[in-house]
Amino acid sequence: MNKKFLVLPLILFAALFNSCSEDDDLLDRLRTVSDIPANADLSVDYLPINIFAIPIETSLDLRQLIEDELGTDEVLNQVKEIELEDLDIELVSADDQDNFDFIDSVTLGIKTDDLPYKEVATLDNVPNGVTTMELSTTDDLYIDDYAKSESLKLVVKFKSTQDATNLKVTLKMKFDAKIDPSL
């Protein structure tokens, strides 16, 4: 009979420890927002032949794009980790170009006035005949400080064998974020 009473506290302790880890996992899932979409339309008047992947910079107000999608500006202030999960570049239009055959490879990076350049997505060999490029994003790269910045610059490095004029593309992005309501 005494052995039963000795085992009972061990079982209760194990059950309590096990339930705490499940609660922590549940809280973590409640604070994670997945697949936040953000689309940006970009226009370039002239994209020259670029066999050396010389970078081109353009401003991108990612903060505003995410705020527009979520319908509030308060959420970004509570973000402690944001990660780019998916990035597609869709060709909207270009003079003398029907697809992305003029681009061999593309790398996208970000920087701000205060933060250094970070590569966020790449595509080494652009398939022939495509009008949408699906880039591989950098895993475990948290860009919350960049997303919150008002001086974010998108840096595009590409290799091309032809030029393009009046190029219009749409960046289709999806982000995962961890929200800390205490911030």
Backbone as JSON, one array per atom type, in Angstrom:
{
  "sequence": "MNKKFLVLPLILFAALFNSCSEDDDLLDRLRTVSDIPANADLSVDYLPINIFAIPIETSLDLRQLIEDELGTDEVLNQVKEIELEDLDIELVSADDQDNFDFIDSVTLGIKTDDLPYKEVATLDNVPNGVTTMELSTTDDLYIDDYAKSESLKLVVKFKSTQDATNLKVTLKMKFDAKIDPSL",
  "N": [[0.81, -1.18, 0.0], [1.97, 1.25, 0.74], [3.76, 1.63, -1.34], [2.14, 2.35, -3.47], [1.39, 4.92, -2.77], [3.81, 6.23, -2.96], [4.36, 6.16, -5.68], [2.29, 7.63, -6.8], [2.74, 10.54, -6.42], [4.89, 10.84, -8.24], [3.68, 10.21, -10.69], [1.76, 12.27, -10.85], [3.5, 14.5, -10.92], [4.84, 14.0, -13.34], [2.69, 14.17, -15.14], [1.96, 16.85, -14.77], [4.32, 18.17, -15.64], [4.38, 17.34, -18.33], [1.98, 18.47, -19.29], [2.56, 21.17, -19.08], [4.51, 21.61, -21.07], [2.98, 21.18, -23.35], [1.16, 23.3, -23.09], [2.92, 25.47, -23.37], [3.68, 25.06, -26.03], [1.2, 25.45, -27.26], [0.72, 28.14, -26.6], [2.83, 29.28, -28.03], [2.02, 28.72, -30.66], [-0.3, 30.27, -30.75], [0.71, 32.8, -30.77], [2.01, 32.98, -33.16], [1.78, 34.11, -36.42], [0.98, 33.02, -39.53], [1.78, 32.98, -43.03], [1.33, 35.71, -43.92], [0.22, 37.78, -46.33], [1.78, 39.98, -48.71], [1.89, 42.21, -51.27], [3.75, 43.84, -53.8], [3.96, 46.24, -56.28], [6.25, 46.89, -58.79], [8.05, 49.09, -60.93], [10.23, 49.5, -63.67], [11.89, 51.61, -65.74], [13.96, 51.16, -67.58], [15.84, 48.31, -68.01], [18.95, 47.29, -68.2], [21.2, 45.16, -70.19], [22.87, 42.88, -68.16], [25.43, 41.36, -67.31], [27.12, 41.08, -65.19], [25.81, 41.11, -62.79], [25.23, 43.58, -61.48], [24.01, 45.48, -58.83], [20.68, 46.83, -58.39], [18.88, 49.33, -56.74], [15.83, 49.94, -55.03], [13.24, 51.74, -53.36], [11.18, 50.3, -50.84], [8.26, 50.08, -49.13], [7.74, 48.1, -46.91], [6.67, 47.93, -44.38], [4.3, 49.46, -44.58], [2.93, 47.91, -46.49], [2.46, 45.5, -45.08], [0.99, 46.49, -42.92], [-1.27, 47.44, -44.31], [-2.32, 45.02, -45.22], [-2.92, 43.65, -42.82], [-4.61, 45.44, -41.64], [-4.11, 47.13, -39.54], [-1.82, 49.25, -37.75], [-0.61, 48.61, -35.44], [0.19, 45.97, -35.02], [2.7, 45.37, -36.19], [4.41, 46.69, -34.45], [4.43, 44.96, -32.35], [5.71, 42.74, -33.24], [8.17, 40.31, -32.85], [9.7, 38.54, -34.24], [10.06, 38.2, -37.67], [9.76, 36.52, -40.7], [10.59, 35.94, -44.07], [8.76, 33.82, -45.97], [7.81, 32.92, -48.5], [8.41, 33.93, -51.87], [7.47, 35.22, -54.85], [8.01, 36.42, -58.13], [6.18, 38.11, -60.42], [5.67, 38.65, -63.82], [4.25, 41.46, -65.11], [4.12, 43.25, -67.3], [6.13, 44.17, -70.15], [7.99, 45.95, -72.58], [8.6, 44.37, -75.64], [9.08, 41.9, -74.39], [7.84, 38.8, -73.44], [8.04, 37.03, -71.42], [10.19, 35.83, -68.74], [12.59, 35.22, -70.04], [14.76, 36.82, -70.6], [16.22, 37.08, -68.3], [18.74, 35.49, -66.46], [19.5, 34.79, -63.82], [18.52, 35.72, -60.47], [18.8, 37.67, -57.52], [17.55, 38.73, -54.46], [17.83, 41.24, -52.04], [17.88, 43.05, -48.92], [18.2, 46.24, -47.29], [18.78, 48.95, -45.01], [18.99, 52.43, -44.04], [20.34, 52.23, -41.67], [20.92, 49.54, -41.27], [22.75, 46.63, -42.38], [23.22, 45.12, -45.68], [21.28, 42.27, -46.47], [20.83, 39.14, -47.88], [17.83, 37.84, -49.11], [16.4, 36.17, -50.85], [16.74, 33.94, -53.67], [17.18, 32.9, -57.1], [18.78, 30.79, -59.1], [18.87, 29.66, -61.74], [16.82, 30.72, -64.08], [13.95, 29.33, -65.37], [13.08, 28.68, -68.81], [10.57, 30.48, -70.62], [8.84, 31.22, -68.53], [6.5, 33.24, -66.7], [6.3, 33.79, -64.13], [8.48, 33.8, -61.43], [9.64, 31.68, -58.95], [11.25, 32.25, -56.1], [13.87, 31.02, -53.99], [13.78, 31.3, -50.57], [15.76, 32.63, -47.87], [16.41, 30.6, -45.18], [15.48, 30.8, -41.72], [16.07, 33.52, -41.36], [15.56, 36.38, -39.82], [13.79, 39.31, -40.23], [12.7, 41.45, -38.86], [13.58, 43.97, -37.85], [14.23, 45.24, -40.22], [11.75, 45.22, -41.59], [10.28, 46.91, -40.0], [11.45, 49.33, -40.45], [11.51, 52.59, -41.92], [13.1, 53.22, -43.97], [13.63, 51.19, -45.77], [15.28, 49.45, -48.33], [15.05, 47.69, -51.32], [17.19, 45.48, -52.83], [18.18, 44.46, -55.9], [19.83, 41.99, -57.6], [20.8, 40.84, -60.66], [21.37, 38.69, -63.45], [21.5, 39.15, -66.87], [20.9, 38.72, -70.38], [19.68, 40.21, -72.24], [18.13, 43.39, -72.76], [15.42, 45.19, -71.13], [12.53, 47.18, -71.42], [10.27, 49.48, -69.88], [9.41, 47.77, -67.77], [7.27, 45.97, -65.71], [6.58, 44.49, -62.69], [5.23, 42.26, -60.2], [5.79, 41.72, -56.85], [5.13, 38.99, -54.95], [4.69, 38.22, -51.77], [5.02, 36.21, -48.79], [4.83, 36.13, -45.31], [5.94, 34.9, -42.13], [5.25, 35.49, -38.74], [6.13, 36.15, -35.34], [4.32, 37.2, -32.65], [4.56, 39.38, -29.94], [2.57, 40.18, -27.48], [3.13, 41.72, -25.25], [4.74, 43.8, -25.95]],
  "CA": [[0.0, 0.0, 0.0], [2.86, 2.4, 0.79], [4.38, 1.79, -2.65], [1.18, 3.07, -4.32], [1.45, 6.34, -2.42], [5.08, 6.76, -3.44], [4.29, 6.28, -7.13], [1.28, 8.64, -7.14], [3.33, 11.86, -6.66], [5.68, 10.8, -9.46], [2.75, 10.26, -11.82], [1.22, 13.64, -10.9], [4.57, 15.39, -11.37], [5.05, 13.75, -14.77], [1.54, 14.71, -15.87], [2.06, 18.31, -14.71], [5.42, 18.57, -16.51], [3.96, 17.09, -19.7], [0.95, 19.42, -19.69], [3.18, 22.49, -19.22], [5.15, 21.73, -22.38], [1.91, 21.32, -24.34], [0.64, 24.66, -22.97], [3.9, 26.36, -23.98], [3.56, 24.87, -27.47], [-0.05, 26.08, -27.66], [0.94, 29.59, -26.54], [3.7, 29.65, -29.14], [1.21, 28.71, -31.88], [-1.24, 31.37, -30.71], [1.43, 34.04, -31.04], [2.6, 32.92, -34.49], [0.87, 34.4, -37.53], [1.61, 32.45, -40.71], [1.35, 33.32, -44.39], [0.85, 37.09, -44.06], [0.55, 38.17, -47.7], [2.1, 41.37, -49.02], [2.23, 42.34, -52.68], [4.31, 45.13, -54.17], [4.12, 46.47, -57.72], [7.46, 47.64, -59.09], [8.23, 49.47, -62.33], [11.57, 49.9, -64.05], [11.82, 52.16, -67.1], [14.93, 50.49, -68.45], [16.65, 47.29, -67.36], [19.98, 46.99, -69.21], [21.91, 43.88, -70.15], [23.61, 42.92, -66.91], [26.11, 40.07, -67.19], [27.94, 41.08, -63.97], [24.9, 41.18, -61.63], [25.35, 44.87, -60.8], [22.74, 45.65, -58.12], [19.78, 47.97, -58.57], [18.14, 49.56, -55.51], [14.56, 50.66, -55.09], [12.6, 51.82, -52.06], [10.04, 49.42, -50.64], [7.66, 50.33, -47.83], [7.21, 46.82, -46.45], [5.86, 48.23, -43.19], [2.97, 49.87, -45.04], [2.29, 46.77, -47.15], [1.98, 44.57, -44.06], [-0.08, 47.18, -42.19], [-2.46, 47.44, -45.16], [-2.87, 43.66, -45.25], [-3.46, 43.29, -41.51], [-5.64, 46.4, -41.28], [-3.72, 47.9, -38.36], [-0.39, 49.54, -37.68], [-0.12, 48.23, -34.12], [0.73, 44.61, -34.99], [4.14, 45.38, -36.49], [5.14, 47.12, -33.26], [4.46, 43.82, -31.44], [6.42, 41.64, -33.88], [9.53, 40.1, -32.36], [10.4, 37.81, -35.3], [9.32, 38.08, -38.92], [10.59, 35.78, -41.65], [10.05, 35.8, -45.41], [8.56, 32.4, -46.24], [7.66, 32.7, -49.94], [8.54, 35.11, -52.72], [7.31, 35.03, -56.29], [8.03, 37.64, -58.95], [5.29, 37.9, -61.55], [5.81, 39.63, -64.89], [2.99, 42.1, -65.49], [4.3, 43.66, -68.69], [7.41, 44.72, -70.58], [8.09, 46.12, -74.03], [9.4, 43.36, -76.35], [9.34, 40.72, -73.57], [6.61, 38.1, -73.07], [8.32, 36.19, -70.26], [11.46, 36.16, -68.09], [13.73, 34.62, -70.75], [15.89, 37.75, -70.64], [16.93, 37.01, -67.02], [19.37, 34.2, -66.18], [19.43, 34.56, -62.38], [18.12, 36.9, -59.7], [18.97, 37.63, -56.08], [16.94, 39.88, -53.8], [18.32, 41.53, -50.71], [17.31, 44.24, -48.3], [19.06, 47.03, -46.42], [18.2, 50.22, -44.59], [20.02, 53.43, -43.77], [21.07, 51.85, -40.45], [21.18, 48.1, -41.21], [23.52, 46.18, -43.55], [22.59, 44.3, -46.71], [21.05, 40.85, -46.21], [20.2, 38.42, -48.98], [16.6, 37.2, -48.62], [15.85, 35.19, -51.79], [17.52, 33.77, -54.9], [16.85, 31.91, -58.12], [20.01, 30.73, -59.88], [18.61, 29.39, -63.15], [15.43, 31.02, -64.4], [13.48, 28.45, -66.45], [12.61, 29.34, -70.03], [9.15, 30.6, -70.88], [8.01, 31.48, -67.35], [6.09, 34.61, -66.39], [6.4, 33.89, -62.66], [9.67, 33.17, -60.86], [9.53, 31.34, -57.53], [12.59, 32.34, -55.53], [14.15, 30.3, -52.74], [14.03, 32.26, -49.5], [16.79, 32.28, -46.9], [15.8, 30.04, -43.98], [15.85, 31.31, -40.39], [16.55, 34.89, -41.44], [14.52, 37.23, -39.26], [13.96, 40.65, -40.8], [11.76, 42.35, -38.2], [14.12, 45.33, -37.8], [14.12, 45.78, -41.59], [10.33, 45.43, -41.9], [9.8, 48.05, -39.21], [12.16, 50.53, -40.88], [10.89, 53.42, -42.95], [14.1, 53.46, -45.03], [13.95, 49.9, -46.38], [15.62, 49.42, -49.76], [15.11, 46.39, -51.96], [18.36, 45.42, -53.68], [18.0, 43.39, -56.89], [21.01, 41.63, -58.39], [20.35, 39.91, -61.69], [22.19, 38.51, -64.65], [20.63, 39.11, -68.04], [21.57, 38.78, -71.68], [18.9, 41.13, -73.05], [17.57, 44.48, -71.96], [13.96, 45.28, -71.08], [12.04, 48.54, -71.16], [8.93, 49.58, -69.28], [9.2, 46.51, -67.05], [6.38, 46.03, -64.55], [6.5, 43.21, -62.01], [4.61, 42.23, -58.88], [6.4, 40.84, -55.85], [4.12, 38.35, -54.11], [5.45, 37.74, -50.61], [4.31, 35.7, -47.62], [5.67, 36.21, -44.12], [5.54, 34.32, -40.85], [5.67, 36.41, -37.68], [5.82, 35.85, -33.95], [3.81, 38.41, -32.03], [4.71, 39.47, -28.49], [1.58, 41.15, -27.07], [3.61, 42.57, -24.16], [5.51, 44.94, -26.49]],
  "C": [[0.86, 1.27, 0.0], [3.52, 2.66, -0.56], [3.45, 2.55, -3.59], [1.24, 4.57, -4.03], [2.77, 6.99, -2.85], [5.05, 7.0, -4.95], [3.34, 7.4, -7.56], [1.88, 10.04, -7.33], [4.19, 11.91, -7.93], [4.81, 10.9, -10.7], [2.16, 11.66, -11.96], [2.26, 14.64, -11.39], [4.82, 15.24, -12.87], [3.92, 14.32, -15.6], [1.58, 16.24, -15.89], [3.15, 18.81, -15.64], [5.03, 18.43, -17.98], [2.93, 18.11, -20.14], [1.53, 20.82, -19.83], [3.83, 22.64, -20.6], [4.11, 21.85, -23.48], [1.32, 22.72, -24.3], [1.6, 25.65, -23.6], [3.83, 26.28, -25.49], [2.3, 25.56, -27.99], [0.09, 27.6, -27.65], [1.81, 30.07, -27.69], [2.91, 29.69, -30.45], [0.23, 29.86, -31.9], [-0.56, 32.69, -31.07], [2.06, 34.07, -32.42], [1.52, 33.16, -35.54], [1.59, 33.95, -38.79], [0.98, 32.98, -41.99], [0.69, 34.69, -44.49], [1.21, 37.54, -45.47], [0.89, 39.66, -47.8], [2.56, 41.41, -50.47], [2.73, 43.74, -52.96], [4.46, 45.19, -55.68], [5.35, 47.35, -57.93], [7.54, 47.91, -60.58], [9.67, 49.91, -62.55], [11.49, 50.37, -65.5], [12.75, 51.42, -68.05], [15.79, 49.55, -67.61], [17.7, 46.85, -68.38], [20.48, 45.55, -69.13], [22.85, 43.95, -68.94], [24.28, 41.57, -66.68], [26.95, 39.96, -65.91], [27.1, 41.17, -62.69], [25.13, 42.45, -60.8], [24.01, 45.17, -60.13], [21.99, 46.93, -58.49], [19.0, 48.1, -57.26], [16.86, 50.3, -55.79], [13.96, 50.68, -53.69], [11.41, 50.88, -52.01], [9.52, 49.66, -49.24], [6.95, 49.06, -47.35], [6.32, 47.01, -45.23], [4.43, 48.57, -43.61], [2.23, 48.72, -45.71], [1.7, 45.79, -46.13], [0.86, 45.21, -43.25], [-1.36, 47.2, -42.99], [-3.12, 46.07, -45.16], [-3.54, 43.29, -43.93], [-4.52, 44.26, -41.02], [-5.33, 47.22, -40.04], [-2.23, 48.16, -38.39], [0.2, 49.11, -36.34], [0.58, 46.87, -34.11], [2.23, 44.6, -35.24], [4.97, 45.83, -35.29], [5.28, 45.98, -32.26], [5.22, 42.62, -32.02], [7.82, 41.53, -33.27], [10.35, 39.29, -33.35], [9.51, 37.8, -36.53], [10.29, 37.48, -39.95], [9.87, 35.71, -42.99], [9.96, 34.32, -45.73], [8.51, 32.08, -47.73], [7.82, 34.01, -50.68], [8.45, 34.69, -54.17], [7.39, 36.39, -56.96], [7.23, 37.33, -60.2], [5.47, 39.02, -62.56], [4.43, 40.17, -65.25], [3.05, 42.52, -66.95], [5.72, 44.16, -68.9], [7.37, 44.87, -72.09], [9.01, 45.03, -74.59], [9.76, 42.13, -75.51], [7.99, 40.09, -73.17], [6.79, 37.26, -71.81], [9.68, 36.6, -69.69], [12.67, 35.53, -68.77], [14.94, 35.54, -70.8], [16.69, 37.76, -69.34], [17.46, 35.6, -66.8], [19.26, 33.82, -64.71], [19.05, 35.86, -61.68], [18.34, 36.63, -58.21], [18.35, 38.89, -55.51], [17.52, 40.01, -52.4], [17.64, 42.78, -50.19], [18.39, 44.94, -47.49], [18.29, 48.27, -46.02], [19.34, 51.21, -44.41], [20.9, 53.0, -42.6], [21.48, 50.38, -40.39], [21.86, 47.62, -42.48], [22.68, 45.34, -44.51], [22.45, 42.86, -46.23], [20.33, 40.25, -47.4], [18.99, 37.67, -48.44], [16.06, 36.12, -49.55], [16.7, 35.13, -53.05], [16.83, 32.78, -55.84], [18.04, 31.9, -59.08], [19.78, 30.52, -61.37], [17.13, 29.6, -63.44], [15.0, 30.11, -65.56], [12.99, 29.26, -67.65], [11.09, 29.38, -70.08], [8.27, 30.93, -69.7], [7.68, 32.96, -67.22], [6.05, 34.84, -64.88], [7.64, 33.13, -62.21], [9.42, 32.92, -59.38], [10.93, 31.29, -56.94], [12.69, 31.5, -54.26], [14.5, 31.32, -51.68], [15.09, 31.73, -48.54], [16.12, 31.82, -45.61], [16.36, 30.69, -42.72], [16.52, 32.68, -40.44], [15.41, 35.8, -40.99], [14.79, 38.68, -39.65], [13.07, 41.68, -40.12], [12.29, 43.78, -38.12], [14.04, 46.01, -39.17], [12.67, 46.13, -41.92], [9.77, 46.65, -41.17], [10.4, 49.37, -39.67], [11.37, 51.28, -41.95], [11.87, 53.73, -44.08], [14.52, 52.17, -45.72], [14.21, 50.06, -47.88], [15.66, 47.97, -50.2], [16.28, 46.44, -52.93], [18.22, 44.21, -54.6], [19.31, 43.22, -57.65], [20.54, 40.59, -59.4], [21.4, 39.81, -62.79], [21.21, 38.4, -65.81], [21.45, 39.25, -69.31], [20.84, 39.69, -72.65], [18.44, 42.27, -72.16], [16.04, 44.44, -72.01], [13.59, 46.72, -70.78], [10.61, 48.47, -70.67], [8.53, 48.28, -68.59], [8.32, 46.76, -65.84], [6.27, 44.62, -63.98], [5.74, 43.38, -60.69], [5.37, 41.25, -58.01], [5.28, 40.3, -54.98], [4.85, 37.66, -52.97], [4.51, 37.18, -49.56], [5.3, 35.66, -46.46], [5.07, 35.4, -42.99], [6.07, 35.26, -39.77], [5.3, 35.86, -36.32], [5.47, 37.18, -33.29], [4.03, 38.32, -30.52], [3.75, 40.57, -28.0], [2.05, 42.08, -25.95], [4.38, 43.79, -24.67], [4.61, 46.12, -26.74]]
}
